[in-house]
Amino acid sequence: MNDKYLEKAKEKISDPKILAVVAAKRARQLARGAKRMVKTTDKEYLDIALLEIAEGLIEYKEPKKVD
């Protein structure tokens, strides 16, 4: 895992548990053939996912709470 990508991704999604889930889901999509949203020479799906998050291409919004 690229620590530089991780630190930048943490600036976008500060909760480490949520970041892990979002990155893992995106890495799984990439592994199954989804198109990359960034140009990079990295081959690791998790690194690509973290870079996409770091660049603001993938976001997480908390769901609205139901009363």
C-alpha angles and dihedrals in degrees: 000000000000108000092201091058090045094054092049091047090052088061089060099040110025099182106087094207093053091044090053092051095045093047093046093050092049092046089053090051090051091049089053092054107274115156118256117245094205135054110239140139091225115120099191111099093212092054091050091049092050091049091051090051092046091053091051095247093122120044137182122213121188113242118249114261116243116220 
